[in-house]
């Protein structure tokens, strides 16, 4: 829908450049454009805020689409001002500028949706998880940390290194503390699996499936 808005705005602007037409009732157009921009921006802000709070990429994209509708309404206002100032070509030129702005919004929305489809997580969250785990008392090193989206929630999988001479109970307490700190520091993190390895042990590769012996 964002792409369709860009196509319509660009087509209408180029058509007005090639075939100029007088602009009637500019004050009415300005009033309608301002009302349309204000209404769409309020809706866009609300949808984007709620979408980000619940982790919905679709709702955020819908909010961005509403924002592009607001840009289109704003183009009407700017174009009308230019025509009233004696520059009839201002209306289609402003339309082309807004088309470019819509394409920029489209690029951001497409990038975010693609990342979500690929289960990608914001690198800032990965850095936060790394910092949180390495700062946990008893954690000597971090083997790996992975996070991915599952619906509107994030799950994490991490491997930590602790002292080799620790008993099971202290090692478990460190892993539990690391998990708790991770859940507190990462928004929308629903679950975290912490693998514990003793220092100087062979690094654990989570991609290797465990084997059973009978």
C-alpha positions in Angstrom: 0.0 0.0 0.0 2.9 2.4 0.7 4.3 1.6 -2.7 0.9 2.2 -4.3 0.7 5.6 -2.6 4.1 6.5 -4.1 3.1 5.4 -7.6 -0.2 7.4 -7.5 1.5 10.5 -6.1 4.3 10.3 -8.7 1.9 9.7 -11.6 -0.3 12.6 -10.7 2.6 14.9 -10.2 4.2 14.0 -13.6 0.8 14.3 -15.3 0.4 17.9 -13.9 3.9 18.8 -15.1 3.1 17.6 -18.6 -0.4 19.0 -18.7 -0.8 22.0 -16.3 -4.2 22.8 -15.1 -5.5 25.8 -13.0 -5.9 25.1 -9.3 -9.4 26.1 -8.0 -10.3 27.0 -4.5 -6.8 26.8 -3.0 -8.0 27.8 0.5 -10.4 24.8 0.6 -7.5 22.5 -0.5 -5.3 23.9 2.2 -7.9 23.3 4.9 -8.6 19.8 3.7 -4.9 19.1 3.5 -4.2 20.3 7.0 -7.0 18.3 8.4 -6.0 15.2 6.5 -2.4 15.5 7.6 -3.2 16.1 11.3 -5.7 13.1 11.3 -3.3 10.7 9.6 -0.4 11.7 11.7 -2.3 11.1 14.9 -3.4 7.7 13.7 0.1 6.9 12.4 1.7 7.8 15.7 -0.7 5.7 17.7 -0.3 2.6 15.5 3.5 2.8 15.4 3.7 3.3 19.2 1.3 0.4 19.9 3.0 -1.8 17.2 6.4 -1.3 18.7 5.1 -1.9 22.3 3.6 -5.2 21.4 6.3 -6.2 18.8 4.0 -6.2 15.8 5.9 -5.3 12.6 2.6 -5.4 10.6 1.0 -2.7 12.8 4.1 -0.5 12.6 4.0 -0.9 8.8 0.3 0.1 8.8 1.2 3.1 10.9 3.8 4.1 8.3 1.3 3.8 5.6 -1.0 6.2 7.5 1.9 8.5 7.7 2.4 8.5 3.9 -1.2 9.4 3.6 -0.5 12.4 5.8 2.5 13.4 3.6 0.2 13.3 0.6 -2.3 15.6 2.4 0.6 17.9 3.3 1.7 18.0 -0.3 -1.7 19.5 -1.1 -1.1 22.3 1.3 2.4 23.1 0.1 1.3 23.0 -3.5 -1.6 25.3 -2.9 0.7 27.8 -1.1 3.0 27.8 -4.1 0.1 28.3 -6.6 -1.2 31.2 -4.5 2.3 32.8 -4.5 2.2 32.8 -8.3 4.1 29.6 -9.1 1.6 27.1 -10.7 4.4 24.6 -11.2 4.8 24.3 -7.4 2.0 21.9 -7.0 3.4 19.1 -9.2 7.0 19.7 -8.0 5.9 19.4 -4.3 4.1 16.2 -5.3 7.3 14.7 -6.7 9.2 15.7 -3.5 6.5 13.9 -1.4 6.8 10.9 -3.7 10.5 10.6 -2.8 9.6 10.9 0.9 7.1 8.1 0.5 9.7 5.9 -1.1 12.0 6.6 1.8 9.3 5.4 4.2 8.7 2.4 2.0 12.4 1.5 2.2 12.3 1.6 6.0 9.1 -0.5 6.2 10.3 -3.1 3.7 13.6 -3.4 5.6 11.9 -3.9 8.9 9.4 -6.5 7.5 12.2 -8.4 5.7 14.3 -8.6 9.0 11.3 -9.9 10.8 10.6 -12.5 8.2 14.3 -13.6 8.6 13.9 -13.7 12.4 16.5 -11.0 12.6 16.9 -9.1 15.9 18.1 -5.5 16.2 21.9 -5.7 16.7 21.6 -3.3 19.6 19.6 -5.9 21.5 22.3 -8.5 20.8 24.9 -6.1 22.2 22.8 -5.5 25.2 22.4 -9.3 25.8 26.2 -9.8 25.4 26.9 -7.0 27.9 24.3 -8.2 30.4 25.6 -11.8 30.4 29.3 -11.0 30.6 28.6 -8.6 33.5 26.8 -11.3 35.5 28.7 -12.3 38.6 30.4 -15.7 38.1 30.4 -15.6 34.3 34.0 -15.7 33.0 33.3 -15.7 29.3 30.5 -15.9 26.7 30.6 -18.7 24.1 27.7 -17.5 22.0 24.4 -15.6 22.2 21.5 -16.0 19.7 18.1 -14.3 19.6 15.2 -14.6 17.2 11.6 -13.5 16.9 8.7 -15.9 17.5 5.5 -14.0 16.8 5.6 -10.9 18.9 8.2 -12.2 21.3 11.9 -12.9 21.4 13.6 -16.0 22.5 17.3 -16.3 23.4 19.9 -19.0 23.5 23.3 -18.4 25.1 26.3 -20.3 26.3 28.3 -19.0 29.3 31.6 -20.1 30.8 32.1 -20.5 34.6 34.9 -21.7 36.8 35.8 -25.3 36.2 35.8 -26.2 39.9 32.2 -25.1 40.6 29.7 -27.7 41.9 26.4 -28.1 40.1 24.4 -25.9 42.5 26.6 -22.8 42.2 26.8 -23.2 38.4 23.0 -23.5 38.3 22.6 -20.4 40.4 24.9 -18.4 38.0 22.9 -19.6 35.0 19.6 -18.7 36.7 20.9 -15.2 37.6 22.1 -14.7 34.0 18.7 -15.8 32.7 16.9 -13.4 35.0 19.1 -10.5 34.2 18.6 -11.2 30.5 14.9 -11.2 30.8 14.9 -7.9 32.6 17.3 -6.2 30.1 15.8 -7.2 26.8 12.3 -5.9 25.9 9.8 -8.5 24.7 12.2 -11.4 25.6 9.9 -14.3 26.6 12.4 -17.1 27.2 16.1 -17.7 27.5 18.0 -20.9 27.5 21.4 -20.7 29.2 24.1 -23.4 28.5 26.8 -23.6 31.1 30.4 -24.7 30.3 33.4 -25.0 32.7 36.4 -23.0 31.9 39.1 -24.7 29.7 36.5 -27.1 28.3 36.0 -27.7 24.6 33.7 -24.9 23.4 30.1 -26.0 22.9 28.7 -25.8 19.4 24.9 -25.4 19.6 24.5 -26.4 16.0 25.7 -29.9 16.7 22.9 -32.2 17.6 23.4 -34.3 20.8 24.1 -38.0 20.4 22.8 -40.8 22.5 24.7 -44.0 23.4 23.0 -47.2 24.5 
